[in-house]
Amino acid sequence: MKYLVTGGAGFIGSNFLHYMTSTYKEDMFICLDALTYAGNYNNIKSLETLPNFKFIHGDITNRELVDKLFEEEKFDYVVNFAAESHVDNSIKNPSIFLTTNILGTQTLMDACRKYGIKRFHQVSTDEVYGDLPLDRPDLLFEETNPIKASSPYSASKAGADLLVLAYHRTFGLPVTISRCSNNYGPYQFPEKLIPVVISKALNNENIPVYGNGLNVRDWIHVHDHNVGVDLIIKHGRDGEIYNLGGHSERTNLDVVKTILKQLGKPESLITFVTDRPGHDLRYAIDSKKTEKELGWKLTYNFEDGIKDTVDWYLNNQDWINDIKSGSYKEAYKD
Ligand SMILES: NC(=O)c1ccc[n+]([C@@H]2O[C@H](COP(=O)([O-])OP(=O)(O)OC[C@H]3O[C@@H](n4cnc5c(N)ncnc54)[C@H](O)[C@@H]3O)[C@@H](O)[C@H]2O)c1
């Protein structure tokens, strides 16, 4: 089987490629990534020498390039991780989010229609469901919940999801969508909560926490997310949405304190900063459908997963330093 994996130099996509290339040695994985500021070739450099991996530097919105690639490679599966993914950036500059996340998805699906594929899989997010109240722990996001996005980021992901479902209904394109909660693990760009905390704590810098830090997220190890994506691609039903959650709801403050404790750093580093506009209160995912239909199971609990993750960052400080210095941009040469 031949896979196109877009956004594979980012956090989740690179973990997916490490997992898939080592698990399915007989399959071929082609990564298309524009290497935006969030794309880091160092994340996948070690795959370069594998016979079942190839990297293409390019943009999913570039129709000519995408068409040529599909014509040449004749993909069986397309897995779309490519996206602008940082909510704060979407508040400052929504346009690029609409271009990449919606029009990029359209460009890929048009090529899928033209050249034929077995499955187009859209990697989406639980943020399309909006948020849940803090005082109703009984409420969870289900696949049938209405879309109620809060930020330009989540609205762009929701727009893409609607388009994916419309391509299925109108053109019969074989599609699936996964909606996952907050991921943590190796190779996460240090703009997101967990790597920010680790990197700042290691340098004894203040750690910014939005508002009162009581917003709740459901944390999942990136490996469990990717195992879910693999199962959905192979065994999910066409036109269906599958939730993936970590069963690990934690306040942002709890997450920061857990990491500080592991690093032996004082809680006095925590600095509360003005809340993010429109900040979602609570995300919590019901993944029963994916568990029942596809036999998906979590392998990490939060305590072990976060411990492994902190250890990974401790053992890979060069990886963070290359990002801080900007030299990660030199890792790939056209
Ligand atoms: N991080 C999370 O917790 C989380 C949770 C649920 C869903 N998701 C979704 O998973 C996907 C991957 O998220 P991530 O955290 O790995 O993001 P990321 O920002 O780390 O990586 C995104 C990757 O996409 C590439 N990219 C961006 N624009 C592109 C374009 N126009 N053409 C080609 N490549 C482009 C970037 O270079 C980068 O390598 C996204 O679709 C995101 O919405 C993320």
Residues whose N, C-alpha, C, O or C-beta is under 5 A from the ligand:
A	BS01	LIG	G7 G8 A9 G10 F11 I12 G13 L32 D33 A34 L35 T36 A38 G39 N40 G58 D59 I60 T61 N80 F81 A82 A83 E84 S85 T100 G104 V123 S124 T125 C180 S181 N182 N183
